[in-house]
Amino acid sequence: MTTLDISIQALEHNIDIIRELAGRSQIIAVLKGNAYGLGLCRFAAFLEKRGIRHFAVTELSDAIALRDNNIEGEILLLTPIHDAESITLAIKNGITMSVTSYENGKVIEQTAGYLNHFFAHVHMCIDTGFGRYGFLYNDEPEVKGRCIEEITDISQNMHHIHVTGIYSHFHAACSKNECSVRNQFDLFEELCGSLEDDGVLVGMKHISSSTSLVRFPDMNLDAVRIGSAFLGRLAVENPYDFANVCKLSAAVDDIYELPAGHNVGYGTGFRLAKATRTAVVSAGYFHGLGMTRETNYRRPSFLGMLRLCKHACINKKTTATFDGRSMPVLGQINMNSCILDASRVKIAVGDQVSFPINPLFVNSSVPRVYC
Ligand SMILES: *Cc1c(COP(=O)(O)O)cnc(C)c1O
């Protein structure tokens, strides 16, 4: 059977590092994308057992699934909802909504008003430069004024809304240049300060996520929103020794002795240079093998083009390991299988090999095994 094996020990190691870096700030576990592939409800329960009390998701259905699975902590929905039916569901399930605009606040107030004896718990979402969700807040005095006015109105005059938090999100926390991060942080602090000076209660303040937790612990504020650090997959150098938490485990289906010159896999591009012992294993791109994320968002520069060329020419081969030995994939990866060079490894049908993997790319029907 092919499984995504998740190491409890490695996860606990990473949680310890995150706790240390977070200090007195709360940890909000971000569980979008099926908890980055670790399994939404399973991973949430794992974290709650270890004292994490705040969670964040991007889908209302995920938030409700967590409640249905007895997660008791605060669940923050990071995306806005605008229709009365969804808002009602969120309120009745005790889910904290993000308010991203004045209009959004109004429809939540109205909906909560219809539901006697219910309050809507919300965090105010601020766009300090990301360009995605939230009330715009930038260097323009007019924009600042409008933002403060609208949030004050929601907080003080919409009586069915309880503002329990306020947050923003960095757009370039991994950039070498710290300028934009500092600028966003300063804007956010200024806004929170202005609101507090006006007597507006904003609750828990948060802006930082995994990369900024590692690089700028001075920006932790009341809470940090953490996703990738749990998996030890940081977009920056890893000075704190975060551990890799998962691997894909697959069985050897068959072993063959193929002659020199024999074709391997789809296409005509791969022939064996010499007689080779091959192992066919049940792991393919369906299981996330060979999948990478498109991150080509930079303006093409000369150096960038060179790097792309290098990447295309010296494509790092996917490699399996067995008993501490590595076995490169031969030819192309198929949907459900691939072929390994097993010439130098003592391996038999039924043995399990493992691959390094980004769990986000592992189809959610592949069993997650916490071990
Ligand atoms: C994804 C996300 C996070 C978590 O980011 P990581 O870098 O994975 O820790 C935090 N906040 C928001 C708004 C997000 O979308």
PDBQT file of the ligand as one rigid body, heavy atoms in Angstrom, charges set to zero:
ROOT
HETATM    1  C1  LIG A 401      -1.169  30.555   4.564  1.00  0.00    +0.000 C 
HETATM    2  C2  LIG A 401      -1.342  31.645   5.522  1.00  0.00    +0.000 A 
HETATM    3  C3  LIG A 401      -0.614  31.669   6.720  1.00  0.00    +0.000 A 
HETATM    4  C4  LIG A 401       0.422  30.625   7.068  1.00  0.00    +0.000 C 
HETATM    5  O1  LIG A 401       1.564  30.792   6.287  1.00  0.00    +0.000 OA
HETATM    6  P1  LIG A 401       2.843  29.871   6.511  1.00  0.00    +0.000 P 
HETATM    7  O2  LIG A 401       3.915  30.600   5.800  1.00  0.00    +0.000 OA
HETATM    8  O3  LIG A 401       2.544  28.556   5.892  1.00  0.00    +0.000 OA
HETATM    9  O4  LIG A 401       3.071  29.770   7.961  1.00  0.00    +0.000 OA
HETATM   10  C5  LIG A 401      -0.865  32.706   7.587  1.00  0.00    +0.000 A 
HETATM   11  N1  LIG A 401      -1.778  33.665   7.313  1.00  0.00    +0.000 NA
HETATM   12  C6  LIG A 401      -2.478  33.668   6.172  1.00  0.00    +0.000 A 
HETATM   13  C7  LIG A 401      -3.458  34.761   5.930  1.00  0.00    +0.000 C 
HETATM   14  C8  LIG A 401      -2.291  32.674   5.230  1.00  0.00    +0.000 A 
HETATM   15  O5  LIG A 401      -2.984  32.689   4.098  1.00  0.00    +0.000 OA
ENDROOT
TORSDOF 0
